Amino acid sequence: MFSLNTLATDPLLFVVGFLALAVSIGVHEFAHVLSAYLQGDLTGKLMGRLTLNPIKHLDPIGTIAIVLAGIGWGKPAPYNPFNLRSRRWGPLLVALGGPVSNLIMVLLAGYALLIIGPNLPVTNLLIRFLATLVVLNAALAVFNLLPITPLDGSHIIEAILPPNHPLVAWLQRYGMFLLIGLLLVGGGLLQSYLFGGVRIILTIFGLRSLI
């Protein structure tokens, strides 16, 4: 999820932000499908989701929410865990595919920005697009690593703990309510977490000068 409210005052920047978000969601979900495919599951491929075309990964309601509220989501990547080579670690690898792809996008967009940025004004739309990709993908990686169902980070907990562990069962049952509650009333805490995570990622990648 990512907010475009800060770009809403400028329609052109909103379009740039929307395109960056669509690309980021597409890459994220494609990486999930690709990870499952590489582990032997053809579900996503047969459903036409093994593609970088963001249109295939955008959720209709999530897309409308992006336009109206400035925050949205994509279609969950389909896969059958019983087709994966490893029943225990396979779902974890599928889950990690999304955040890892976002980190790769941070690297690609970030270093492209470092190379061409000095030659173009900061108001250039390509510069704005790349800068948005950097921050957005870093934020998506950090957000999705939260250990809350249905986010990707929950699969880390599920892989480490036994399937019948009370915490796993609790997260599967109440994780969505916990996530909604965090989004509704924990905005300040979530913002601090995301901002801190983005700064750490950009510092590790040598891109701290971009923020």
TORKOL-4160 file (C-alpha; in steps of 0.2 Angstrom, whole numbers, padded with zeros to 4 digits, m for minus):
211
<pt num="1" X="0000" Y="0000" Z="0000"/>
<pt num="2" X="0006" Y="0018" Z="m0003"/>
<pt num="3" X="m0003" Y="0035" Z="m0002"/>
<pt num="4" X="m0004" Y="0047" Z="m0016"/>
<pt num="5" X="m0012" Y="0060" Z="m0006"/>
<pt num="6" X="0003" Y="0071" Z="m0005"/>
<pt num="7" X="0003" Y="0071" Z="m0024"/>
<pt num="8" X="m0015" Y="0075" Z="m0026"/>
<pt num="9" X="m0013" Y="0094" Z="m0028"/>
<pt num="10" X="m0004" Y="0092" Z="m0044"/>
<pt num="11" X="m0013" Y="0081" Z="m0057"/>
<pt num="12" X="0002" Y="0077" Z="m0067"/>
<pt num="13" X="0012" Y="0072" Z="m0052"/>
<pt num="14" X="m0003" Y="0061" Z="m0047"/>
<pt num="15" X="m0002" Y="0052" Z="m0063"/>
<pt num="16" X="0017" Y="0050" Z="m0061"/>
<pt num="17" X="0014" Y="0043" Z="m0044"/>
<pt num="18" X="0000" Y="0031" Z="m0050"/>
<pt num="19" X="0011" Y="0024" Z="m0064"/>
<pt num="20" X="0025" Y="0021" Z="m0052"/>
<pt num="21" X="0013" Y="0012" Z="m0040"/>
<pt num="22" X="0006" Y="0002" Z="m0054"/>
<pt num="23" X="0023" Y="m0003" Z="m0060"/>
<pt num="24" X="0029" Y="m0007" Z="m0042"/>
<pt num="25" X="0013" Y="m0018" Z="m0038"/>
<pt num="26" X="0015" Y="m0027" Z="m0055"/>
<pt num="27" X="0034" Y="m0031" Z="m0051"/>
<pt num="28" X="0029" Y="m0036" Z="m0033"/>
<pt num="29" X="0015" Y="m0048" Z="m0038"/>
<pt num="30" X="0025" Y="m0055" Z="m0053"/>
<pt num="31" X="0039" Y="m0059" Z="m0042"/>
<pt num="32" X="0028" Y="m0070" Z="m0031"/>
<pt num="33" X="0021" Y="m0079" Z="m0046"/>
<pt num="34" X="0039" Y="m0081" Z="m0053"/>
<pt num="35" X="0045" Y="m0088" Z="m0036"/>
<pt num="36" X="0031" Y="m0101" Z="m0036"/>
<pt num="37" X="0034" Y="m0105" Z="m0054"/>
<pt num="38" X="0052" Y="m0109" Z="m0051"/>
<pt num="39" X="0047" Y="m0120" Z="m0037"/>
<pt num="40" X="0036" Y="m0131" Z="m0048"/>
<pt num="41" X="0019" Y="m0122" Z="m0047"/>
<pt num="42" X="0010" Y="m0117" Z="m0063"/>
<pt num="43" X="m0005" Y="m0109" Z="m0056"/>
<pt num="44" X="0000" Y="m0091" Z="m0058"/>
<pt num="45" X="0007" Y="m0095" Z="m0076"/>
<pt num="46" X="m0009" Y="m0103" Z="m0081"/>
<pt num="47" X="m0019" Y="m0088" Z="m0075"/>
<pt num="48" X="m0009" Y="m0076" Z="m0085"/>
<pt num="49" X="0000" Y="m0069" Z="m0070"/>
<pt num="50" X="0018" Y="m0073" Z="m0075"/>
<pt num="51" X="0020" Y="m0056" Z="m0083"/>
<pt num="52" X="0027" Y="m0039" Z="m0079"/>
<pt num="53" X="0011" Y="m0031" Z="m0086"/>
<pt num="54" X="0004" Y="m0021" Z="m0071"/>
<pt num="55" X="m0013" Y="m0022" Z="m0078"/>
<pt num="56" X="m0014" Y="m0041" Z="m0075"/>
<pt num="57" X="m0010" Y="m0038" Z="m0056"/>
<pt num="58" X="m0020" Y="m0023" Z="m0052"/>
<pt num="59" X="m0036" Y="m0026" Z="m0042"/>
<pt num="60" X="m0051" Y="m0017" Z="m0048"/>
<pt num="61" X="m0057" Y="m0011" Z="m0031"/>
<pt num="62" X="m0039" Y="m0008" Z="m0026"/>
<pt num="63" X="m0036" Y="0003" Z="m0041"/>
<pt num="64" X="m0052" Y="0013" Z="m0038"/>
<pt num="65" X="m0046" Y="0016" Z="m0020"/>
<pt num="66" X="m0029" Y="0022" Z="m0027"/>
<pt num="67" X="m0038" Y="0035" Z="m0037"/>
<pt num="68" X="m0051" Y="0040" Z="m0024"/>
<pt num="69" X="m0042" Y="0038" Z="m0008"/>
<pt num="70" X="m0024" Y="0038" Z="m0014"/>
<pt num="71" X="m0020" Y="0021" Z="m0006"/>
<pt num="72" X="m0023" Y="0004" Z="m0014"/>
<pt num="73" X="m0018" Y="m0014" Z="m0017"/>
<pt num="74" X="m0015" Y="m0027" Z="m0031"/>
<pt num="75" X="m0022" Y="m0044" Z="m0034"/>
<pt num="76" X="m0015" Y="m0057" Z="m0022"/>
<pt num="77" X="m0003" Y="m0069" Z="m0032"/>
<pt num="78" X="m0011" Y="m0086" Z="m0035"/>
<pt num="79" X="m0001" Y="m0102" Z="m0031"/>
<pt num="80" X="m0005" Y="m0119" Z="m0024"/>
<pt num="81" X="0007" Y="m0123" Z="m0009"/>
<pt num="82" X="0004" Y="m0142" Z="m0012"/>
<pt num="83" X="0013" Y="m0140" Z="m0029"/>
<pt num="84" X="0029" Y="m0132" Z="m0022"/>
<pt num="85" X="0044" Y="m0143" Z="m0020"/>
<pt num="86" X="0045" Y="m0139" Z="m0001"/>
<pt num="87" X="0029" Y="m0138" Z="0008"/>
<pt num="88" X="0037" Y="m0129" Z="0023"/>
<pt num="89" X="0049" Y="m0117" Z="0015"/>
<pt num="90" X="0041" Y="m0115" Z="m0002"/>
<pt num="91" X="0028" Y="m0103" Z="0004"/>
<pt num="92" X="0041" Y="m0092" Z="0013"/>
<pt num="93" X="0051" Y="m0091" Z="m0003"/>
<pt num="94" X="0035" Y="m0086" Z="m0013"/>
<pt num="95" X="0032" Y="m0073" Z="0000"/>
<pt num="96" X="0049" Y="m0066" Z="0000"/>
<pt num="97" X="0049" Y="m0064" Z="m0019"/>
<pt num="98" X="0039" Y="m0048" Z="m0017"/>
<pt num="99" X="0049" Y="m0038" Z="m0005"/>
<pt num="100" X="0065" Y="m0044" Z="m0014"/>
<pt num="101" X="0059" Y="m0038" Z="m0031"/>
<pt num="102" X="0055" Y="m0021" Z="m0022"/>
<pt num="103" X="0073" Y="m0020" Z="m0016"/>
<pt num="104" X="0079" Y="m0024" Z="m0034"/>
<pt num="105" X="0068" Y="m0010" Z="m0040"/>
<pt num="106" X="0076" Y="0002" Z="m0027"/>
<pt num="107" X="0093" Y="m0002" Z="m0033"/>
<pt num="108" X="0089" Y="0000" Z="m0052"/>
<pt num="109" X="0079" Y="0016" Z="m0050"/>
<pt num="110" X="0090" Y="0023" Z="m0037"/>
<pt num="111" X="0106" Y="0021" Z="m0047"/>
<pt num="112" X="0098" Y="0027" Z="m0063"/>
<pt num="113" X="0093" Y="0042" Z="m0053"/>
<pt num="114" X="0111" Y="0045" Z="m0047"/>
<pt num="115" X="0117" Y="0043" Z="m0065"/>
<pt num="116" X="0105" Y="0055" Z="m0074"/>
<pt num="117" X="0099" Y="0066" Z="m0060"/>
<pt num="118" X="0113" Y="0078" Z="m0061"/>
<pt num="119" X="0109" Y="0082" Z="m0079"/>
<pt num="120" X="0091" Y="0085" Z="m0077"/>
<pt num="121" X="0081" Y="0097" Z="m0066"/>
<pt num="122" X="0072" Y="0091" Z="m0051"/>
<pt num="123" X="0055" Y="0095" Z="m0059"/>
<pt num="124" X="0059" Y="0083" Z="m0074"/>
<pt num="125" X="0045" Y="0070" Z="m0074"/>
<pt num="126" X="0057" Y="0056" Z="m0077"/>
<pt num="127" X="0067" Y="0062" Z="m0061"/>
<pt num="128" X="0050" Y="0062" Z="m0051"/>
<pt num="129" X="0046" Y="0045" Z="m0058"/>
<pt num="130" X="0062" Y="0037" Z="m0053"/>
<pt num="131" X="0062" Y="0046" Z="m0036"/>
<pt num="132" X="0045" Y="0040" Z="m0033"/>
<pt num="133" X="0050" Y="0022" Z="m0038"/>
<pt num="134" X="0064" Y="0022" Z="m0025"/>
<pt num="135" X="0054" Y="0028" Z="m0010"/>
<pt num="136" X="0039" Y="0018" Z="m0015"/>
<pt num="137" X="0047" Y="0001" Z="m0017"/>
<pt num="138" X="0058" Y="0004" Z="m0001"/>
<pt num="139" X="0041" Y="0007" Z="0008"/>
<pt num="140" X="0033" Y="m0008" Z="0000"/>
<pt num="141" X="0047" Y="m0019" Z="0005"/>
<pt num="142" X="0047" Y="m0013" Z="0023"/>
<pt num="143" X="0028" Y="m0013" Z="0024"/>
<pt num="144" X="0026" Y="m0031" Z="0017"/>
<pt num="145" X="0039" Y="m0038" Z="0029"/>
<pt num="146" X="0027" Y="m0034" Z="0044"/>
<pt num="147" X="0023" Y="m0051" Z="0052"/>
<pt num="148" X="0004" Y="m0049" Z="0051"/>
<pt num="149" X="m0007" Y="m0060" Z="0040"/>
<pt num="150" X="m0010" Y="m0057" Z="0025"/>
<pt num="151" X="0007" Y="m0048" Z="0023"/>
<pt num="152" X="0022" Y="m0057" Z="0016"/>
<pt num="153" X="0031" Y="m0056" Z="0033"/>
<pt num="154" X="0018" Y="m0067" Z="0041"/>
<pt num="155" X="0025" Y="m0082" Z="0031"/>
<pt num="156" X="0042" Y="m0080" Z="0040"/>
<pt num="157" X="0033" Y="m0083" Z="0057"/>
<pt num="158" X="0023" Y="m0098" Z="0049"/>
<pt num="159" X="0039" Y="m0105" Z="0042"/>
<pt num="160" X="0049" Y="m0104" Z="0058"/>
<pt num="161" X="0035" Y="m0110" Z="0070"/>
<pt num="162" X="0026" Y="m0126" Z="0069"/>
<pt num="163" X="0009" Y="m0126" Z="0060"/>
<pt num="164" X="m0001" Y="m0129" Z="0076"/>
<pt num="165" X="0008" Y="m0115" Z="0085"/>
<pt num="166" X="m0005" Y="m0104" Z="0094"/>
<pt num="167" X="0003" Y="m0088" Z="0087"/>
<pt num="168" X="0001" Y="m0095" Z="0069"/>
<pt num="169" X="m0017" Y="m0099" Z="0072"/>
<pt num="170" X="m0020" Y="m0082" Z="0080"/>
<pt num="171" X="m0012" Y="m0072" Z="0066"/>
<pt num="172" X="m0022" Y="m0082" Z="0053"/>
<pt num="173" X="m0038" Y="m0079" Z="0062"/>
<pt num="174" X="m0036" Y="m0061" Z="0068"/>
<pt num="175" X="m0021" Y="m0054" Z="0057"/>
<pt num="176" X="m0033" Y="m0045" Z="0045"/>
<pt num="177" X="m0041" Y="m0036" Z="0059"/>
<pt num="178" X="m0025" Y="m0031" Z="0067"/>
<pt num="179" X="m0019" Y="m0024" Z="0050"/>
<pt num="180" X="m0035" Y="m0014" Z="0048"/>
<pt num="181" X="m0033" Y="m0007" Z="0066"/>
<pt num="182" X="m0015" Y="m0003" Z="0063"/>
<pt num="183" X="m0020" Y="0007" Z="0047"/>
<pt num="184" X="m0034" Y="0016" Z="0055"/>
<pt num="185" X="m0027" Y="0020" Z="0072"/>
<pt num="186" X="m0009" Y="0017" Z="0071"/>
<pt num="187" X="m0005" Y="0029" Z="0057"/>
<pt num="188" X="0009" Y="0038" Z="0067"/>
<pt num="189" X="0017" Y="0022" Z="0073"/>
<pt num="190" X="0016" Y="0015" Z="0055"/>
<pt num="191" X="0023" Y="0030" Z="0047"/>
<pt num="192" X="0038" Y="0030" Z="0059"/>
<pt num="193" X="0041" Y="0012" Z="0055"/>
<pt num="194" X="0040" Y="0015" Z="0036"/>
<pt num="195" X="0051" Y="0030" Z="0037"/>
<pt num="196" X="0064" Y="0022" Z="0048"/>
<pt num="197" X="0064" Y="0006" Z="0037"/>
<pt num="198" X="0066" Y="0017" Z="0021"/>
<pt num="199" X="0080" Y="0026" Z="0028"/>
<pt num="200" X="0089" Y="0010" Z="0033"/>
<pt num="201" X="0087" Y="0003" Z="0016"/>
<pt num="202" X="0093" Y="0018" Z="0006"/>
<pt num="203" X="0108" Y="0020" Z="0018"/>
<pt num="204" X="0113" Y="0001" Z="0015"/>
<pt num="205" X="0112" Y="0004" Z="m0004"/>
<pt num="206" X="0121" Y="0020" Z="m0003"/>
<pt num="207" X="0106" Y="0030" Z="m0009"/>
<pt num="208" X="0104" Y="0040" Z="0007"/>
<pt num="209" X="0107" Y="0056" Z="m0003"/>
<pt num="210" X="0091" Y="0054" Z="m0012"/>
<pt num="211" X="0080" Y="0058" Z="0003"/>
